[in-house]
Amino acid sequence: MKSILYIVLLIVCHIIGYAQSSFKQEFKDMTLINGINGHPLTSKDYYQKISFNNQFKLLYSLGITFYRFDVEIGYNGQILGPNSRIDSMILLSKKYNIGLLPCIYLNSLAKNNISYSTAFLMGKNMALYYKNKIDHFEIGNEMDLFLMNKQNINYSNNVYTLLKGIVDGIKAANVNGKSIIDVTNLSSDFMNNLSFQNIEYDIQGLHVYQKNTNFSNLNAMINKYSSQTNAKPIWITEYNILHGTAENSFSAQKKWLKYFKENITAVSSVKAIFFYELFDEDAKANWKPNHESTFGLLKYDQMSNSYVPKY
């Protein structure tokens, strides 16, 4: 039994060392917040295949300082799901000094007629409950795309009411609490409406997916967003080569990351970047489009029963 445990330990150490050499090397001199995405509370590819402790140990070895993950919250402001999971993550975030960035999915809530006062209490209760544990909250995920869907056009008022209420509630409960609202690179109409609705969030989130390594259009867009938001700091809370490794080789992904890093560190308004994502998600292999399962830095290897680097 001891020999088996020793072999498993060697495999884990090798994987961590290998991943560190290929990812951390690209970002070792970076002054930005170096974050990564994962689905530790909602995906079996995370919470069933690898322990929370080993996830955070891996993040630490990669030089990751923030872990972004998707959640839903109840009307009491608390994250839905088994409390033991988020409690474990909070303890481990302190142990490894890795910040937590919950991204609060609003799609279901947006289809309900929730009042400003209810949304305000949700934000306030959330900020109070997680005070001194979690200080950054991303409110919604690509709600600009949600509203661009013709099926959701009637939910526009609900979305802005939710966003404003939750953001204001966070501010009222925690002076150190920071709210992030993200956009994709498809339209700035959503941001104009955020300003019109007087939604006073703190950080502008941005998602970046493209195939080529010419980032001049991205830089122009970032400068435009910075101007539109009165120089709010910009956090790129998702980035990767377009369609992951479903349509690109592992080496192409690595090359893209190298050029992305070289470009983005020169953009002064960008303060944080979050790679999407830590692991491939085999559970999404049959999704349409199927590239959703192939964005990971590491993939699951059946032979070793562990996650291994793609390159």
C-alpha positions in Angstrom: 0.0 0.0 0.0 2.8 2.4 0.9 4.4 1.8 -2.5 1.2 2.6 -4.3 0.8 5.8 -2.4 4.3 6.7 -3.2 3.8 6.2 -6.9 0.6 8.3 -6.8 2.5 11.0 -5.0 5.2 11.0 -7.6 2.6 11.3 -10.4 0.9 14.2 -8.7 4.3 16.0 -8.2 5.3 15.3 -11.8 2.0 16.7 -13.1 2.3 19.8 -10.9 5.9 20.4 -11.9 5.1 19.9 -15.6 2.1 22.2 -15.6 4.1 24.8 -13.7 6.9 24.7 -16.2 4.6 25.2 -19.2 2.1 27.7 -17.8 3.8 29.6 -15.0 6.9 30.2 -17.2 4.8 32.4 -19.5 3.5 34.5 -16.6 6.4 34.4 -14.1 7.3 38.1 -14.5 3.8 39.4 -14.8 2.7 42.2 -12.5 -1.0 41.6 -13.2 -3.3 39.5 -11.0 -2.9 36.0 -12.4 -6.3 34.2 -12.2 -7.9 31.1 -13.6 -11.4 29.8 -14.1 -12.8 26.5 -12.8 -16.1 24.8 -11.9 -15.3 23.3 -8.5 -18.9 23.6 -7.2 -20.9 22.7 -10.3 -18.9 20.3 -12.4 -18.2 16.6 -11.7 -15.0 16.9 -13.7 -13.8 19.1 -10.8 -15.4 17.9 -7.5 -15.4 14.2 -8.3 -12.1 13.7 -10.0 -9.7 15.8 -7.8 -9.9 17.0 -4.2 -10.3 20.6 -3.4 -7.0 20.6 -1.6 -5.2 19.2 -4.6 -6.9 21.8 -6.8 -5.6 24.6 -4.6 -2.2 23.0 -4.4 -2.1 23.0 -8.2 -3.2 26.6 -8.4 -0.6 27.6 -5.9 2.1 25.8 -7.9 1.0 27.7 -11.1 1.3 31.1 -9.4 -2.4 31.6 -9.5 -3.6 34.3 -7.1 -7.4 34.3 -7.9 -9.8 31.4 -8.6 -13.0 32.4 -10.5 -15.9 29.9 -10.4 -19.6 29.9 -11.2 -22.4 29.9 -8.6 -26.0 30.7 -8.1 -27.3 32.4 -5.0 -30.6 32.2 -3.1 -32.8 35.1 -2.0 -30.8 35.1 1.3 -27.6 35.9 -0.7 -25.9 32.6 0.1 -24.3 30.4 -2.5 -26.5 27.5 -3.5 -25.3 23.9 -3.1 -23.7 21.9 -0.3 -22.3 24.3 2.2 -19.3 22.0 2.9 -17.9 22.7 -0.6 -17.8 26.5 -0.4 -16.7 26.3 3.2 -13.8 24.1 2.1 -12.9 26.5 -0.7 -12.9 29.4 1.7 -10.5 27.6 4.2 -8.2 26.6 1.3 -8.2 30.1 -0.1 -6.8 31.3 3.2 -4.3 28.5 3.4 -2.8 29.1 0.0 -3.5 32.8 -0.2 -5.6 32.5 -3.3 -8.5 34.9 -3.7 -12.0 33.7 -4.6 -14.1 35.3 -7.3 -17.6 33.8 -7.5 -19.3 34.6 -10.8 -23.0 34.8 -9.9 -25.2 33.4 -12.7 -28.3 35.5 -13.1 -30.0 33.9 -16.1 -32.7 32.1 -14.1 -33.3 35.0 -11.7 -33.6 37.4 -14.7 -36.6 35.5 -15.9 -38.4 36.4 -12.7 -39.8 39.8 -11.9 -37.5 40.6 -8.9 -37.8 44.0 -7.4 -34.9 46.3 -6.7 -35.4 46.0 -2.9 -35.2 42.2 -3.2 -32.1 42.3 -5.3 -30.6 44.9 -2.9 -31.1 42.5 0.1 -29.6 39.6 -1.9 -26.4 41.7 -2.5 -26.3 43.0 1.0 -26.9 39.6 2.7 -24.3 38.0 0.4 -21.6 40.7 1.2 -22.3 40.4 4.9 -22.3 36.6 5.0 -19.0 36.3 3.2 -17.4 39.4 4.6 -13.6 38.9 5.3 -13.9 35.7 3.2 -14.9 36.9 -0.2 -14.6 40.5 -1.2 -14.9 40.4 -5.0 -18.1 39.3 -6.8 -18.8 39.1 -10.5 -22.5 39.9 -11.0 -23.8 37.9 -14.0 -22.0 36.1 -16.8 -22.2 37.6 -20.3 -25.5 39.2 -19.6 -24.9 41.3 -22.8 -25.2 38.0 -24.8 -28.2 37.0 -22.7 -30.0 40.2 -23.8 -29.0 39.9 -27.4 -30.9 36.6 -27.6 -34.4 37.5 -29.0 -36.0 35.1 -26.6 -34.8 37.2 -23.7 -35.6 40.6 -25.0 -38.5 41.0 -22.5 -36.2 40.5 -19.5 -34.2 43.6 -20.1 -35.6 45.6 -17.2 -35.3 42.5 -14.9 -31.5 42.3 -15.7 -30.7 45.9 -15.0 -32.8 45.9 -11.8 -31.0 42.8 -10.6 -27.6 44.2 -11.4 -28.3 47.6 -9.8 -29.8 46.0 -6.7 -27.1 43.5 -6.0 -24.3 46.0 -6.7 -25.9 48.6 -4.4 -26.4 45.9 -1.7 -22.8 44.9 -1.8 -21.7 48.5 -1.4 -24.0 49.0 1.5 -22.7 46.0 3.4 -19.0 45.9 2.8 -16.9 49.0 2.1 -14.2 46.6 0.8 -16.6 44.7 -1.4 -15.9 45.0 -5.1 -18.5 44.2 -7.9 -17.5 43.3 -11.4 -19.8 43.2 -14.5 -18.4 41.6 -17.6 -19.0 42.0 -21.3 -18.0 40.2 -24.4 -16.3 41.8 -27.3 -19.5 41.9 -29.5 -21.3 45.1 -28.4 -21.0 48.2 -26.3 -24.7 48.8 -26.1 -24.9 46.9 -22.8 -22.3 49.1 -21.2 -24.1 52.2 -22.3 -27.2 50.9 -20.6 -25.3 50.2 -17.4 -24.3 53.8 -17.3 -27.8 55.0 -18.2 -29.2 52.9 -15.3 -26.6 54.4 -12.9 -25.2 51.0 -12.0 -22.1 51.9 -10.0 -20.0 48.7 -10.2 -16.3 48.9 -9.5 -14.5 46.8 -12.1 -15.1 46.3 -15.8 -14.9 42.6 -16.7 -14.1 41.5 -20.3 -14.1 38.1 -22.0 -11.5 37.5 -24.8 -11.6 34.6 -27.2 -9.9 34.9 -30.6 -7.8 32.7 -32.9 -5.2 35.1 -34.3 -2.4 36.7 -32.4 -2.9 40.2 -33.7 -4.3 42.0 -30.6 -4.6 45.5 -32.1 -8.4 45.3 -32.2 -8.5 44.0 -28.6 -6.3 46.9 -27.4 -8.5 49.4 -29.2 -11.6 47.9 -27.6 -10.0 48.0 -24.1 -9.1 51.7 -24.6 -12.7 52.3 -25.7 -14.2 50.5 -22.7 -11.8 52.3 -20.3 -13.0 55.6 -21.7 -16.6 54.6 -21.5 -16.3 53.6 -17.8 -14.4 56.6 -16.6 -11.1 54.6 -16.3 -12.5 51.7 -14.3 -9.9 49.0 -13.9 -10.4 46.2 -16.4 -10.2 42.5 -15.4 -10.2 40.1 -18.3 -12.1 37.3 -16.4 -12.0 34.8 -19.3 -9.5 34.4 -22.0 -8.3 31.6 -24.3 -7.7 30.8 -27.9 -11.1 30.7 -29.7 -12.8 27.2 -29.4 -10.0 25.9 -27.2 -8.2 22.7 -28.3 -11.2 21.4 -30.1 -10.1 23.3 -33.2 -6.5 24.1 -32.2 -3.4 22.1 -31.4 -2.0 22.1 -28.0 1.1 23.9 -29.3 -1.1 26.5 -31.0 -2.8 27.2 -27.7 0.6 27.6 -26.0 1.8 30.0 -28.7 -1.4 32.0 -28.4 -1.0 32.4 -24.7 2.6 33.6 -25.1 1.5 36.4 -27.5 -1.5 37.3 -25.4 0.7 37.7 -22.3 3.3 39.8 -24.2 0.5 42.1 -25.4 -1.7 42.4 -22.4 1.0 43.3 -19.9 1.6 46.4 -21.9 -2.0 47.6 -21.5 -2.0 49.7 -18.4 -5.8 49.7 -17.7 -5.8 45.8 -17.5 -5.2 44.8 -13.9 -6.1 41.1 -13.9 -6.4 38.2 -16.3 -8.2 34.8 -15.7 -7.4 31.9 -18.0 -10.4 29.8 -19.0 -10.1 27.1 -17.6 -8.2 24.8 -15.3 -9.5 21.4 -16.6 -11.1 20.1 -19.7 -14.7 19.0 -18.9 -15.4 15.6 -20.4 -19.0 15.9 -19.1 -19.6 18.6 -21.8 -18.1 16.5 -24.6 -21.6 15.9 -26.2 -22.6 19.6 -25.9 -23.3 21.6 -29.0 -21.0 23.3 -29.8 -18.6 20.7 -28.4 -15.7 23.0 -28.0 -17.1 23.9 -24.5 -15.3 20.8 -23.1 -11.8 21.6 -24.5 -10.7 24.9 -22.9 -8.7 23.3 -20.1 -5.0 23.8 -19.2 -5.0 20.1 -18.2 -6.9 17.1 -19.4 -8.0 13.9 -17.6 -5.9 10.8 -18.2 -7.8 7.5 -17.7 -4.6 5.5 -17.3 -3.2 7.4 -14.4 -6.6 8.5 -13.1 -5.4 12.0 -12.8 -5.2 15.4 -14.7 -2.2 15.9 -16.9 -0.9 18.9 -18.9 -1.8 19.2 -22.5 1.7 20.3 -23.4 
